Amino acid sequence: MFSLQEPPLFTRLDKADRILISGAGGGFDVYAGLPLALALRAAGKEVHLANLSFSALYGLDLDVWWEEDVARIGPDTPGRDRYFPEGVLARWLRTHGQPSTVYAFPKVGVRPLRDAYRFLVERLDLDAVVLVDGGTDILMRGDESGLGTPEEDMASLAAVHGLDVPDKLVVCAGFGVDAYHGVNHSHVLENLAALDREGAYLGAFSIPRDSREGALYLDAVAYAQAETPDHPSIVNGSIAAAVRGEFGDVRFTERTAKSELFINPLMALYLTVDLDALARRSLYLERLENTRLMRQISSIIEDFRHELARTRPPRQFPH
């Protein structure tokens, strides 16, 4: 049973002792899960961090690899390019006295990615896996007018859906940021309502600016922006701006110079759903089961979209 006094996300994770929080969509997605990880660690949980990586992992030294597709990134792990969010996060964690290993998965298909997750589940004796999406395109079922950038999110969702773990959740932060990749957020709300009817939507709550977790998140995003000046995270920059209470067309990187942003308080919300229920609602996730390469996922999604007789038309917010 849930209570208004505690977000259902924390109620679901109350009995879990060892939790993996993993960035679903690659890049800096794991950063969006940092406030949650810090809150759970403060509550006495053993929390591990992982991320589907966009970095050049296959150039790393052999001793970094714990398993074929599982790299253990620490503060002193030398990256092979300047874009290395996992290494930056590991260094930030060390400066704040936090466990500083960040597990990284290469961009692979569902089969090898599931094997990598299964390896961590067994080695770390996990009770729960929480996939974190910076944005909300992981909530798309496939027939929407736009899907955002679904390949990595769907690889992660399908991989974890096939795991035998007591609790599996999806948490999204950054509502609205995927509009710049074609997501219609009326469809996001429609999908959440459908999940709610199934008892699979676990509600929303804000990342408070004046909380320890909020303050450390802002610090981590600023640190990452300074360490990765050529490619700072637009998603986490937007979430951080929202946590600070900024609004409208806020400038925090030259990467958005040609875009008009709409920073607003909804971006600082955590939206939580049951992972297996979300996976079951996907119209094409089963087709990804035997993929081994990310480009296979792209092709399957493209073929599925061509087969659709029509997509759900975009809808404007009525207010």
Secondary structure, 3 states (H helix, E strand, C coil): CCECCECHHHHHCCCCCEEEEEECCCCCHHHHCHHHHHHHHHCCCEEEEEEECCCCHHHCCHHHEEECCEEEECCCCCCCCCCCHHHHHHHHHHHCCCCCCEEEECCECHHHHHHHHHHHHHHHCCCEEEEEEECCHHHCCCCCCCCCCHHHHHHHHHHHHCCCCCEEEEEEECCCHHHHHCCCHHHHHHHHHHHHHCCCEEEEEECCCCCHHHHHHHHHHHHHHHHCCCCCCHHHHHHHHHHCCCCECCCCCHHHCCCCCCECHHHHEEEEEEHHHHHHHCCCHHHHCCCCEHHHHHHHHHHHHHHCCCCCCCCCCCC
